Amino acid sequence: ETGWLVGDSVAAPVWASEAGVARAEEILAGQIPERRDAETNEYSKEKLVEVASRLDDYERQYIGARADGTDGDADLVYVNALCTTDFGGEPDAISTSVMVVMDGGACFWTAVVDLTSGEITRLSVNGDA
């Protein structure tokens, strides 16, 4: 099976609709500042302060999935946020491949947004090497 591992099952990858992406963005805009304010680890809080302060400046990639493995509109949206789209002189790389970046700090972050619950289920800001 191909897809995301969600709990003990594999979520089927599907297109994230425009409405799903818009809803994911609403959830991110509302919850990233909340997570920033609640964070107790100073290093993590510093990263979330930076992400929240320039949330609209990131380029994003969206990948939809269905938690139940069926076809239909995505109920999960994976968000891959990047502060740059310059990947080795390949200008179309962001539109043809999922970009995986190690390190880079708050320049790169990922989230999984559950459109059904309206929650960010995972948020990870890259570290600094």
N, C-alpha and C positions, 0 to 999 in steps of 0.2 A: 504494500500500500504506500502511496505517496501522500504527504500532507504534513500537518502540524501534529505534534504529540500534545494532546490536551488531556491531562489526567492519565487514565489508562487506555484511552482510545485515540485514534488518528482522525483529525479534523480534515475534511476534504477541502483542497484549495478551490476557490471560486473567485470570480471577479468581484471587486468591491464597487458597488454602485456609487453614483455621484451622491445620492442621498445618504448612503452609508458612510462615505468619506466625510461629508458635511457633518453628520452626527458625531463621528469620531473626533473631528476637529473641535466641535462644541464641548465634548467631554474633556478633551485635553486642555482646552483653554480654561475650563472651570476647575479641573482637578490638579493640574501641575502646580499652580500657586498654593493650593491647599496642602499638597505633599511637601512643598518647599517649607511652608510655615510649620508643619508638624515634624519635620526631620530633626533628629537629635544629634546625629553624627555630623560634626562640623565640616568634614571633607565633602560628604554627600550634600549637605545643605549648600555649600559654596557652589557646587556644580548645578544644583537645581535653581539657585538664584540666577546664575548666568543663563540657563535654559529659559526660565520664565521671563527674563528681561528682554529676550530677543526671539520669543516664540514664533513670531510671524516671519522671521528672516531665514528660516531653514527651508531648504528644498526637501521634498518628501517623496518617498515611495510608499505605496499602499498595496498590501496583499490581503485579500479576503479569504475567509474560511468559514465552513459550517461546522459547528461543534458536534453535531449529530452525524456528520459524514454524508449527508444527503445533498442533492442538488438544490439550488435555490439561492436567494439572496444571502450574502455573507452576514453572519451574526457576530463574527470576530473580525477585527481589522488589525493587522500588523502594520505599524507605522515605523518606517526607517527614515530618520531625520538627519540631514547632512548640511553643513555650512558651506560646502563647496561641491561643485560638480566636475571639477578638474581632476580626472583620474588618468594620469599618464598620457595626456593628449588625446584621449578618446572622448570627444564631446557627446556622443550618444550613449555612453556607457550607462548612465543613470536610467535611460528609458528602455534598455535592452537586458540589463542584468541587475540582480539584487546586489547592492554594494555592501560588502562586509569590511568594516574598518576596525583595526585594532588601535587602541590608544586614541589620541587626538582630543581627549578631554571633552568639554561641553560642546565641542564642535560637532559631535556625533552622538546621537541617542536613539533608542528604540522603545517602542511601547506596544503592548497588546491591549486593545480596547474591546470590551464586551458590549456590543450594541444593545443586547437584551437587558442586561442589568444596569447599563449606563455607567460602568466602572472601568477604570484602568486596572487591568489585572496584573500587568507587569510594566515596570518602567526602569530602564537601565541607561545611565549616562556613562559614556566611555571614560576610562581612567587616563592618566598621564604617564607616559613612560619616562 
